[in-house]
């Protein structure tokens, strides 16, 4: 499609409002997904960190109890 001017390009043959609205919605959804994935990744890493710290603490407690029992 060929446009005579930049304003014709923005108008998109009188469909510009819907076209740019669709592009805007798409952009918002992509950004939302990227931010959501980053936040979820952070939550998972924090949860794994808590889990491994708890496992390490339990492991050292069991080792101390085993040494006392000997």
C-alpha positions as CSV (number, residue, x, y, z in Angstrom):
1,X,0.0,0.0,0.0
2,X,1.4,3.4,-0.9
3,X,0.7,6.6,1.0
4,X,1.1,10.1,-0.3
5,X,2.0,11.6,3.0
6,X,2.7,10.7,6.6
7,X,-0.8,11.8,7.7
8,X,-2.2,9.4,5.1
9,X,0.0,6.7,6.6
10,X,-1.4,7.4,10.1
11,X,-5.0,7.5,8.9
12,X,-4.5,4.1,7.2
13,X,-7.3,4.8,4.7
14,X,-9.8,5.8,7.4
15,X,-9.0,2.7,9.5
16,X,-6.1,4.3,11.4
17,X,-7.9,4.4,14.7
18,X,-8.5,0.6,14.7
19,X,-5.1,-0.2,13.3
20,X,-3.2,1.8,15.8
21,X,-5.4,0.6,18.6
22,X,-4.6,-3.0,17.6
23,X,-0.9,-2.2,17.5
24,X,-1.2,-0.5,20.9
25,X,-3.0,-3.5,22.5
26,X,-0.5,-5.9,21.0
27,X,2.4,-3.8,22.4
28,X,0.8,-3.6,25.9
29,X,0.3,-7.4,26.0
30,X,3.8,-8.1,24.9
31,X,5.2,-5.7,27.6
32,X,2.8,-7.2,30.2
33,X,4.0,-10.8,29.3
34,X,7.7,-9.8,29.6
35,X,7.3,-8.1,32.9
36,X,5.1,-10.9,34.2
37,X,7.7,-13.5,33.2
38,X,10.5,-11.5,34.9
39,X,8.5,-11.2,38.1
40,X,7.5,-14.9,38.1
41,X,11.2,-15.8,37.5
42,X,12.2,-13.8,40.5
43,X,9.5,-15.5,42.7
44,X,10.7,-18.9,41.6
45,X,14.3,-18.1,42.3
46,X,13.5,-16.7,45.8
47,X,11.4,-19.8,46.5
48,X,14.2,-22.1,45.5
49,X,16.7,-20.1,47.5
50,X,14.4,-20.5,50.6
51,X,14.0,-24.2,49.9
52,X,17.8,-24.8,49.6
53,X,18.6,-22.8,52.7
54,X,16.0,-24.8,54.6
55,X,17.4,-28.1,53.3
56,X,20.9,-27.0,54.1
57,X,19.9,-26.1,57.7
58,X,18.0,-29.4,58.2
59,X,21.0,-31.3,56.8
60,X,23.4,-29.6,59.2
61,X,21.0,-30.2,62.1
62,X,20.8,-33.9,61.3
63,X,24.6,-34.1,61.0
64,X,25.0,-32.6,64.5
65,X,22.4,-35.0,65.9
66,X,24.2,-37.9,64.4
67,X,27.5,-36.8,65.9
68,X,25.9,-36.4,69.3
69,X,24.4,-39.9,69.1
70,X,27.9,-41.5,68.4
